[in-house]
Amino acid sequence: MPFVDGFVIAVPHANKEQFVAHARHFDEMLMAEGALRVVECWGVDVQPGQHTDFRRAVDAREDEAVCFSWVEWPDRATRDAAHARFAEKMASGEWAETAGSQPDMPFDGKRLVFGGFEPVLVLDR
């Protein structure tokens, strides 16, 4: 069964190009680890809600866009194995070398909202 990682984050408008470069670098690593598809979206119509909304979820400021991203995996086992390899690379310092080739993160990672999901309905063309 497919598995999806979903992400919502606030990114300063001024950092859009940096965000895309950072995402491309990271997303290529995800693809190398078995991801089937990675989609990065820049919010252009993110309306405030009456009780909650995407902007409040990530505490987005006026100068920030809300970005919505997802990674499609063939199954949870592939995703879990990829996450384990990433953790090993971070612990060994290998990740630091890879991340060091990129500029500083173009967003505040403390306001990243993410989770893993099992699809319950998929409609395709």
PLY file of the C-alpha trace (Angstrom):
ply
format ascii 1.0
element vertex 125
property float x
property float y
property float z
element edge 124
property int vertex1
property int vertex2
end_header
0.00 0.00 0.00
1.38 3.46 -0.86
2.48 5.76 1.94
2.62 9.58 1.95
4.66 12.01 4.03
3.02 15.45 4.20
4.63 18.76 5.17
3.44 22.32 5.79
5.92 25.12 6.48
6.17 28.91 6.42
8.88 30.30 4.13
9.80 33.98 3.78
8.81 35.31 0.35
12.36 36.61 -0.02
13.70 33.04 0.31
11.62 31.42 -2.46
14.59 30.67 -4.74
16.63 29.35 -1.80
13.68 27.19 -0.76
13.37 25.67 -4.24
17.13 24.95 -4.38
17.08 23.46 -0.87
14.01 21.35 -1.71
15.51 20.13 -4.98
18.67 18.98 -3.17
16.75 17.22 -0.41
14.07 15.81 -2.73
16.69 14.25 -5.02
18.01 12.39 -1.96
14.47 11.18 -1.20
14.08 9.94 -4.76
17.43 8.11 -4.50
16.10 6.42 -1.34
12.99 5.08 -3.11
10.40 7.87 -3.15
8.13 7.65 -6.17
7.18 11.31 -6.34
7.90 14.53 -4.47
5.74 17.65 -4.88
6.65 21.08 -3.49
3.91 23.75 -3.59
4.19 27.50 -2.92
1.02 28.94 -1.37
-0.67 31.62 -3.47
-4.25 31.32 -2.18
-4.10 30.34 1.49
-7.14 31.90 3.14
-7.61 32.46 6.87
-10.13 30.18 8.52
-12.56 30.96 11.31
-11.09 28.41 13.73
-7.87 27.12 12.20
-5.98 27.25 8.91
-2.63 26.50 7.28
-1.17 29.91 8.22
-1.94 29.44 11.91
-0.69 25.85 11.85
2.83 27.08 11.03
2.54 30.53 12.62
3.12 32.21 9.24
3.86 35.92 9.26
2.77 38.46 6.64
6.14 38.21 4.86
5.90 34.40 4.57
4.24 32.01 2.17
2.79 28.71 3.31
4.38 25.78 1.48
2.69 22.41 1.21
4.69 19.37 0.16
4.28 15.64 -0.03
6.38 12.60 -0.74
4.82 9.47 -2.19
6.46 6.18 -1.24
5.66 2.70 -2.61
4.92 1.56 0.97
5.61 2.42 4.58
8.50 -0.03 4.85
10.40 1.81 2.08
9.72 5.14 3.78
10.75 3.86 7.22
13.97 2.40 5.80
14.79 5.70 4.07
14.16 7.63 7.29
16.43 5.20 9.17
19.22 5.72 6.61
18.83 9.50 6.95
19.08 9.19 10.74
22.26 7.10 10.36
23.77 9.68 8.01
22.95 12.48 10.45
24.45 10.56 13.39
27.63 9.69 11.47
28.16 13.25 10.23
27.70 12.24 6.59
24.51 14.30 6.47
26.41 17.38 7.65
28.74 17.08 4.67
25.79 16.78 2.30
23.83 19.57 3.98
26.99 21.68 4.06
26.87 22.03 0.28
23.56 23.90 0.67
23.00 27.34 2.15
21.36 27.62 5.55
17.80 26.35 5.68
15.60 29.04 4.12
12.87 28.56 6.74
12.35 28.03 10.47
12.30 24.25 10.88
10.73 24.59 14.31
7.45 25.59 12.62
7.40 22.64 10.22
4.31 20.46 10.54
4.63 16.94 9.14
3.27 13.43 9.35
2.93 10.10 7.59
-0.34 9.01 6.03
-1.91 5.90 4.51
-4.18 6.74 1.57
-7.78 5.66 2.05
-9.09 6.89 -1.32
-7.20 7.71 -4.51
-8.79 8.96 -7.72
-6.60 9.20 -10.83
-7.16 10.06 -14.48
0 1
1 2
2 3
3 4
4 5
5 6
6 7
7 8
8 9
9 10
10 11
11 12
12 13
13 14
14 15
15 16
16 17
17 18
18 19
19 20
20 21
21 22
22 23
23 24
24 25
25 26
26 27
27 28
28 29
29 30
30 31
31 32
32 33
33 34
34 35
35 36
36 37
37 38
38 39
39 40
40 41
41 42
42 43
43 44
44 45
45 46
46 47
47 48
48 49
49 50
50 51
51 52
52 53
53 54
54 55
55 56
56 57
57 58
58 59
59 60
60 61
61 62
62 63
63 64
64 65
65 66
66 67
67 68
68 69
69 70
70 71
71 72
72 73
73 74
74 75
75 76
76 77
77 78
78 79
79 80
80 81
81 82
82 83
83 84
84 85
85 86
86 87
87 88
88 89
89 90
90 91
91 92
92 93
93 94
94 95
95 96
96 97
97 98
98 99
99 100
100 101
101 102
102 103
103 104
104 105
105 106
106 107
107 108
108 109
109 110
110 111
111 112
112 113
113 114
114 115
115 116
116 117
117 118
118 119
119 120
120 121
121 122
122 123
123 124
